[in-house]
Amino acid sequence: MQRRNFVTHSLAAASALAALAGTAGLQPAMAADAAWPSADQPIRLIVPFPPGGTADVVNRLFAQQLAQVLQTSVIVENKAGAGGSLGTRQVADAKPDGYTLLGATSSTHGTNPAVYTKLPYDAVKDFTPITQVITVPGVLSVHPSVKANNIKELVALSKAQPGQLSYASSGAGGLGHLAMELFKAKSGIELMHVPYRGAGPAFTDLIGGQVSMLWEPLPASLPHIKSGKIRPIAVATAQRSSELPDVPTFAESGVAGYAVQAWNGLLAPKGLPKDIRDKLHKASVQALADPQLRQRLAELGGTVVASSPNDFAVVIANDVATWKRVAATSKISLD
């Protein structure tokens, strides 16, 4: 019987390792179905954010290619709510049979565990990592009126005018907020935080000069940078971005050890049998090797990772630990 080859779109982009591997559901508690995936049962890929955003677009592109590799259908479902917690919890509670997956992000499995003490899932213990799909660099941009062309000048200006410069974020407790708090802690400066409901209004006020600066992923920032409405002064990656080759990294600019990226990844519920995990990982890596998919993801500002489950587990554990420290130091809690 031929398996279907299509994607059905919904209506609505160490000890830590040992602990994670031990709780990621790789115990031989249940035997995998050798026929996985079945042609008669579609795979559901839950995106815990609304349609149209980066997480949604990335997962739809990925799901389409994954369906071709697996020769079965992959249904993308948007389950938005509570900052991504609603859909994420749904996957955590799902049967670990390989038919319910999560399009996780650096929010659901990085910043959310740091700022919500009553999060309805454990980012480390409740999931089986499959692969990190892409990383997306962050960039710090300022309004043209800010008299600083680089991080050293910005730090000096901030220290000369403590608390007078402001930074916008697309939401309290989000990656941009915590990334800036980490920058403040590492550079010893004071900045006023102005949170917005989304990146759109934050950019509007940055362009209008109501706020001094904004840390956002490169894809959202790039159009405004190219138009000259805002000025980039540092990228939050280990190496310079090919999109902004003349803009130095934070580390080059004197902020040692500062590298913050948004990411998207694939997770399953804990308890997923190892042979299904391995099949799913192999198929994911094959899908992410497709040149057309890689090009589309690059156009979104993403760099394909296609990591091993263990490497992805380390990323999650490290992100949760890092942002919990930042949130504790900065006294950020959204409960």
DOFILUM-104947 format. One record per residue (C-alpha): residue in one letter; residue number from 1; x, y, z. Coordinates in Angstrom, 2 decimals, padded with zeros to 5 digits. Example, Ala and Ser with C-alpha at 12.3 -4.5 7.8 and 13.67 -1.06 7.14 Angstrom:
REM DOFILUM-104947
- A, 1, 012.30, -004.50, 007.80
- S, 2, 013.67, -001.06, 007.14
REM end
This chain:
REM DOFILUM-104947
- M, 1, 000.00, 000.00, 000.00
- Q, 2, 001.47, 003.35, -001.04
- R, 3, 001.89, 005.84, 001.78
- R, 4, 000.49, 009.29, 001.29
- N, 5, 002.96, 012.05, 000.53
- F, 6, 001.45, 015.35, 001.59
- V, 7, 001.24, 017.86, 004.40
- T, 8, -002.20, 018.78, 005.70
- H, 9, -002.17, 022.37, 006.87
- S, 10, -004.32, 023.50, 009.80
- L, 11, -006.49, 026.51, 009.54
- A, 12, -004.97, 028.56, 012.07
- A, 13, 008.99, 029.36, 011.69
- A, 14, 027.72, 016.56, 031.58
- S, 15, 025.19, 016.42, 034.58
- A, 16, 022.73, 018.46, 032.73
- L, 17, 023.02, 016.05, 029.81
- A, 18, 022.91, 013.02, 032.06
- A, 19, 019.85, 014.28, 033.86
- L, 20, 018.15, 015.19, 030.60
- A, 21, 018.98, 011.93, 028.88
- G, 22, 017.78, 010.04, 031.91
- T, 23, 014.44, 011.83, 031.93
- A, 24, 013.95, 012.23, 028.21
- G, 25, 011.99, 009.04, 027.96
- L, 26, 014.60, 006.79, 026.39
- Q, 27, 013.99, 003.98, 028.83
- P, 28, 012.86, 000.71, 027.27
- A, 29, 009.47, 001.05, 028.96
- M, 30, 007.55, 000.36, 025.81
- A, 31, 008.44, -001.27, 022.53
- A, 32, 008.18, 000.84, 019.39
- D, 33, 005.88, -000.11, 016.58
- A, 34, 008.14, -001.40, 013.81
- A, 35, 005.66, 000.01, 011.30
- W, 36, 006.09, 003.58, 012.54
- P, 37, 005.06, 005.80, 010.95
- S, 38, 001.79, 004.27, 009.84
- A, 39, 000.26, 005.42, 006.57
- D, 40, -003.11, 005.41, 008.32
- Q, 41, -002.16, 007.71, 011.21
- P, 42, -000.87, 011.23, 010.53
- I, 43, 001.85, 012.87, 012.60
- R, 44, 000.67, 016.01, 014.42
- L, 45, 003.23, 018.79, 014.75
- I, 46, 002.00, 021.24, 017.38
- V, 47, 003.13, 024.86, 016.98
- P, 48, 002.36, 026.64, 020.28
- F, 49, 002.06, 030.06, 018.65
- P, 50, -000.39, 031.77, 016.28
- P, 51, -000.25, 031.34, 012.49
- G, 52, 002.00, 033.65, 010.51
- G, 53, 004.86, 034.06, 012.96
- T, 54, 008.39, 032.77, 012.52
- A, 55, 007.74, 029.58, 014.50
- D, 56, 004.69, 028.81, 012.36
- V, 57, 006.45, 029.45, 009.05
- V, 58, 009.57, 027.48, 010.01
- N, 59, 007.57, 024.47, 011.15
- R, 60, 005.35, 024.42, 008.06
- L, 61, 008.37, 024.45, 005.77
- F, 62, 010.05, 021.75, 007.85
- A, 63, 006.90, 019.63, 008.10
- Q, 64, 006.45, 019.63, 004.34
- Q, 65, 009.91, 018.19, 003.75
- L, 66, 009.66, 015.79, 006.72
- A, 67, 006.44, 014.38, 005.26
- Q, 68, 008.21, 013.69, 001.98
- V, 69, 011.04, 011.88, 003.73
- L, 70, 008.72, 009.79, 005.91
- Q, 71, 006.20, 009.21, 003.11
- T, 72, 003.29, 010.00, 005.40
- S, 73, 001.21, 013.01, 006.32
- V, 74, 002.29, 015.65, 008.84
- I, 75, -000.44, 017.93, 010.17
- V, 76, 000.68, 021.30, 011.49
- E, 77, -001.61, 022.51, 014.26
- N, 78, -001.43, 025.92, 015.92
- K, 79, -002.22, 025.72, 019.63
- A, 80, -001.44, 029.24, 020.83
- G, 81, -001.95, 030.66, 024.29
- A, 82, -000.17, 031.55, 027.53
- G, 83, 003.06, 032.51, 025.79
- G, 84, 003.37, 029.12, 024.12
- S, 85, 002.64, 027.17, 027.29
- L, 86, -000.75, 025.85, 026.19
- G, 87, 000.43, 023.90, 023.15
- T, 88, 003.65, 022.87, 024.84
- R, 89, 001.75, 021.33, 027.76
- Q, 90, -000.49, 019.49, 025.29
- V, 91, 002.53, 017.73, 023.81
- A, 92, 004.01, 017.02, 027.23
- D, 93, 000.78, 015.20, 028.13
- A, 94, 000.48, 013.34, 024.81
- K, 95, 001.10, 009.63, 024.29
- P, 96, 004.78, 009.02, 023.43
- D, 97, 004.15, 007.11, 020.23
- G, 98, 005.78, 009.40, 017.67
- Y, 99, 002.50, 010.82, 016.37
- T, 100, 002.47, 014.03, 018.46
- L, 101, 005.46, 016.36, 018.18
- L, 102, 006.29, 019.90, 019.29
- G, 103, 007.79, 022.78, 017.34
- A, 104, 009.70, 024.11, 020.34
- T, 105, 011.45, 027.48, 020.57
- S, 106, 013.95, 029.31, 022.74
- S, 107, 010.91, 030.79, 024.47
- T, 108, 009.08, 027.56, 025.34
- H, 109, 012.31, 025.84, 026.40
- G, 110, 014.52, 028.71, 027.50
- T, 111, 012.99, 031.93, 028.75
- N, 112, 009.54, 030.68, 029.82
- P, 113, 010.97, 028.27, 032.44
- A, 114, 013.00, 031.19, 033.79
- V, 115, 010.21, 033.72, 034.26
- Y, 116, 007.21, 031.49, 035.07
- T, 117, 007.60, 029.58, 038.32
- K, 118, 004.20, 027.94, 037.79
- L, 119, 004.87, 026.74, 034.22
- P, 120, 002.63, 023.71, 033.51
- Y, 121, 005.50, 021.61, 032.14
- D, 122, 009.15, 020.89, 032.86
- A, 123, 011.22, 021.94, 029.86
- V, 124, 013.96, 019.40, 030.64
- K, 125, 012.11, 016.40, 032.08
- D, 126, 008.85, 016.27, 030.11
- F, 127, 010.22, 015.90, 026.56
- T, 128, 012.38, 013.77, 024.29
- P, 129, 014.72, 015.97, 022.22
- I, 130, 014.88, 015.08, 018.51
- T, 131, 016.88, 017.87, 016.84
- Q, 132, 017.54, 021.59, 016.91
- V, 133, 016.23, 022.79, 013.56
- I, 134, 017.63, 026.32, 013.18
- T, 135, 019.23, 029.14, 015.09
- V, 136, 018.44, 032.80, 014.41
- P, 137, 020.89, 035.55, 015.42
- G, 138, 019.91, 038.50, 017.53
- V, 139, 021.02, 042.07, 016.84
- L, 140, 021.07, 045.18, 019.03
- S, 141, 020.01, 048.31, 017.13
- V, 142, 019.72, 051.92, 018.26
- H, 143, 017.82, 054.97, 017.08
- P, 144, 020.04, 057.15, 014.85
- S, 145, 019.96, 059.93, 017.44
- V, 146, 021.83, 057.78, 019.99
- K, 147, 025.43, 058.99, 020.01
- A, 148, 027.00, 055.54, 020.02
- N, 149, 028.29, 053.62, 017.02
- N, 150, 029.44, 050.54, 018.89
- I, 151, 029.05, 048.71, 022.19
- K, 152, 031.99, 050.46, 023.88
- E, 153, 030.52, 053.88, 023.08
- L, 154, 027.05, 052.72, 024.18
- V, 155, 028.40, 051.47, 027.51
- A, 156, 030.26, 054.73, 028.05
- L, 157, 027.16, 056.77, 027.20
- S, 158, 025.01, 054.66, 029.52
- K, 159, 027.45, 055.08, 032.42
- A, 160, 027.56, 058.83, 031.83
- Q, 161, 023.75, 058.95, 031.87
- P, 162, 022.70, 056.06, 034.17
- G, 163, 019.10, 054.99, 033.68
- Q, 164, 018.36, 057.66, 031.06
- L, 165, 018.72, 055.42, 027.99
- S, 166, 015.85, 052.99, 027.39
- Y, 167, 015.49, 049.69, 025.61
- A, 168, 012.34, 048.24, 024.12
- S, 169, 011.36, 044.59, 024.11
- S, 170, 008.63, 042.69, 022.30
- G, 171, 007.33, 041.49, 025.66
- A, 172, 008.25, 041.21, 029.32
- G, 173, 010.05, 037.95, 030.02
- G, 174, 010.80, 037.27, 026.37
- L, 175, 014.17, 036.58, 024.81
- G, 176, 014.81, 040.22, 023.93
- H, 177, 014.10, 041.28, 027.52
- L, 178, 016.38, 038.68, 029.10
- A, 179, 019.07, 039.15, 026.45
- M, 180, 019.27, 042.84, 027.35
- E, 181, 019.31, 042.10, 031.06
- L, 182, 022.24, 039.76, 030.46
- F, 183, 023.99, 042.53, 028.51
- K, 184, 023.37, 044.98, 031.35
- A, 185, 024.78, 042.55, 033.92
- K, 186, 027.90, 041.81, 031.86
- S, 187, 028.62, 045.45, 031.06
- G, 188, 027.59, 047.01, 034.39
- I, 189, 025.18, 049.58, 032.96
- E, 190, 021.68, 050.80, 033.78
- L, 191, 018.95, 050.98, 031.16
- M, 192, 015.21, 051.52, 031.46
- H, 193, 013.08, 048.64, 030.13
- V, 194, 010.01, 049.51, 028.06
- P, 195, 008.02, 046.33, 027.20
- Y, 196, 005.61, 046.17, 024.25
- R, 197, 003.00, 043.72, 023.05
- G, 198, 004.98, 042.35, 020.14
- A, 199, 007.90, 043.39, 017.97
- G, 200, 005.78, 045.58, 015.67
- P, 201, 004.96, 048.34, 018.18
- A, 202, 008.46, 048.09, 019.66
- F, 203, 009.99, 048.85, 016.26
- T, 204, 007.49, 051.66, 015.70
- D, 205, 008.62, 053.46, 018.84
- L, 206, 012.30, 052.75, 018.20
- I, 207, 012.01, 054.25, 014.71
- G, 208, 010.07, 057.18, 016.18
- G, 209, 012.73, 057.80, 018.81
- Q, 210, 010.53, 057.09, 021.84
- V, 211, 013.04, 054.43, 022.96
- S, 212, 016.81, 054.26, 022.50
- M, 213, 017.45, 050.68, 021.46
- L, 214, 015.99, 047.23, 020.80
- W, 215, 017.36, 043.67, 020.79
- E, 216, 015.47, 041.49, 018.31
- P, 217, 016.18, 038.52, 016.02
- L, 218, 017.83, 039.59, 012.77
- P, 219, 014.93, 038.73, 010.39
- A, 220, 012.64, 041.26, 012.07
- S, 221, 015.35, 043.91, 012.36
- L, 222, 016.94, 043.66, 008.93
- P, 223, 014.32, 045.57, 006.87
- H, 224, 014.53, 048.56, 009.23
- I, 225, 018.33, 048.38, 009.24
- K, 226, 018.48, 048.34, 005.44
- S, 227, 016.11, 051.31, 005.26
- G, 228, 018.43, 053.29, 007.53
- K, 229, 015.72, 053.89, 010.12
- I, 230, 017.72, 052.15, 012.86
- R, 231, 021.46, 051.50, 013.29
- P, 232, 022.85, 048.07, 014.25
- I, 233, 025.76, 048.13, 016.67
- A, 234, 026.31, 044.46, 017.59
- V, 235, 025.16, 040.96, 016.67
- A, 236, 024.65, 038.43, 019.44
- T, 237, 026.44, 035.55, 017.76
- A, 238, 029.84, 033.92, 018.20
- Q, 239, 030.79, 034.96, 014.64
- R, 240, 029.65, 037.87, 012.53
- S, 241, 026.47, 037.51, 010.50
- S, 242, 026.76, 037.15, 006.73
- E, 243, 023.78, 039.52, 006.49
- L, 244, 025.64, 042.22, 008.46
- P, 245, 029.33, 041.51, 007.86
- D, 246, 030.44, 044.98, 009.01
- V, 247, 028.67, 044.75, 012.37
- P, 248, 030.84, 043.28, 015.14
- T, 249, 029.74, 040.71, 017.68
- F, 250, 029.20, 041.57, 021.35
- A, 251, 032.30, 039.53, 022.19
- E, 252, 034.41, 041.46, 019.68
- S, 253, 033.08, 044.63, 021.27
- G, 254, 034.29, 043.70, 024.73
- V, 255, 031.32, 041.78, 026.20
- A, 256, 033.07, 038.47, 026.74
- G, 257, 031.01, 035.29, 026.50
- Y, 258, 027.91, 037.02, 025.20
- A, 259, 026.20, 034.96, 022.48
- V, 260, 022.40, 034.76, 022.42
- Q, 261, 020.36, 033.24, 019.62
- A, 262, 016.74, 032.38, 019.09
- W, 263, 016.13, 028.83, 017.92
- N, 264, 013.51, 026.36, 016.74
- G, 265, 013.62, 022.64, 017.44
- L, 266, 011.70, 019.38, 017.37
- L, 267, 010.62, 017.58, 020.55
- A, 268, 008.43, 014.60, 021.44
- P, 269, 006.83, 013.67, 024.78
- K, 270, 009.02, 011.92, 027.34
- G, 271, 009.00, 008.15, 027.10
- L, 272, 009.38, 008.05, 023.30
- P, 273, 010.94, 004.68, 022.41
- K, 274, 014.53, 004.97, 021.27
- D, 275, 013.98, 003.34, 017.88
- I, 276, 011.20, 005.81, 017.01
- R, 277, 013.38, 008.66, 018.24
- D, 278, 016.23, 007.46, 016.05
- K, 279, 013.98, 007.09, 012.98
- L, 280, 012.53, 010.53, 013.55
- H, 281, 015.96, 012.09, 014.01
- K, 282, 017.32, 010.46, 010.86
- A, 283, 014.31, 011.66, 008.85
- S, 284, 014.65, 015.18, 010.29
- V, 285, 018.33, 015.42, 009.36
- Q, 286, 017.51, 014.19, 005.86
- A, 287, 014.72, 016.73, 005.52
- L, 288, 016.95, 019.57, 006.71
- A, 289, 019.60, 018.60, 004.14
- D, 290, 017.24, 019.54, 001.30
- P, 291, 018.78, 022.52, -000.56
- Q, 292, 015.47, 024.25, -001.22
- L, 293, 014.40, 024.00, 002.42
- R, 294, 017.78, 025.31, 003.58
- Q, 295, 017.46, 028.24, 001.20
- R, 296, 013.96, 029.08, 002.43
- L, 297, 015.10, 028.92, 006.05
- A, 298, 018.13, 031.09, 005.23
- E, 299, 015.76, 033.68, 003.77
- L, 300, 014.11, 033.78, 007.21
- G, 301, 017.49, 034.48, 008.79
- G, 302, 017.90, 030.92, 010.05
- T, 303, 020.98, 028.71, 010.06
- V, 304, 020.19, 024.99, 009.86
- V, 305, 021.59, 022.99, 012.77
- A, 306, 020.20, 019.41, 012.50
- S, 307, 021.86, 018.44, 015.77
- S, 308, 021.84, 015.11, 017.55
- P, 309, 019.26, 014.50, 020.29
- N, 310, 021.96, 014.66, 022.95
- D, 311, 023.40, 017.92, 021.62
- F, 312, 019.93, 019.45, 021.53
- A, 313, 019.36, 018.26, 025.09
- V, 314, 022.46, 020.18, 026.18
- V, 315, 021.22, 023.35, 024.43
- I, 316, 017.91, 023.17, 026.29
- A, 317, 019.51, 022.44, 029.67
- N, 318, 022.03, 025.26, 029.23
- D, 319, 019.40, 027.77, 028.07
- V, 320, 017.10, 027.01, 030.99
- A, 321, 019.98, 027.35, 033.45
- T, 322, 021.28, 030.57, 031.88
- W, 323, 017.95, 032.37, 031.75
- K, 324, 017.00, 031.25, 035.26
- R, 325, 020.18, 032.90, 036.53
- V, 326, 019.45, 036.08, 034.56
- A, 327, 015.83, 036.19, 035.74
- A, 328, 016.87, 035.65, 039.35
- T, 329, 019.57, 038.34, 039.21
- S, 330, 017.24, 040.82, 037.49
- K, 331, 014.25, 039.83, 039.69
- I, 332, 012.04, 039.00, 036.70
- S, 333, 008.95, 036.91, 037.43
- L, 334, 005.68, 036.91, 035.53
- D, 335, 003.61, 034.71, 037.89
REM end
